[in-house]
Amino acid sequence: MDEPADGVPIDEATRAALVERVNRQSATVGAKTPATITINGTEIDLHDFLIETRNLPEIPPGTKELVSTAKRTLKTERTERVDRLKTDESLTEAAAENLFEEIIGLDRARNALDGVYRPDYGEEAHNMTIDDYKRWLGFVESIQ
């Protein structure tokens, strides 16, 4: 009698492949972010939080701290799940796949939060070019 597919223990090759996939840069493409995240004992709707912070022209100080805390929480949750994926001998193939999906969802949410602080890339590149010219002019003036 065969075991159901979701009860099949994970073999080491499958485990290694999932660990490798979770560390790929492209792993988060198409991944779904977790619906909620618990920060300091309070459950926050992560999807709404990401939309709200993305739409703000400037992040208020209180929200900056919340974003930082959310990023740390997501990183901790990711680390715990990756460790479990690497070491939990009781994982089944189905549970390992679910764990993989959770990890890349956490990564996607973290990537979205990383983008909250960054200005428009075009504006950032323009400002960097101006700063480079100012440094160059300062150097030229110092040797004259």
Secondary structure, DSSP 8 states (H G I E B T S, - for coil): ----GGG-B--HHHHHHHHHHHTSGGGGTT----SEEEETTEEEEHHHHHHHHHH-SS--HHHHHHHHHHHHHHHHHHHHHHHHHHH-TT-BHHHHHHHHHHHHHHHHHHHHHHTTS---HHHHHHHHHHHHHHHHHHHHHHH-
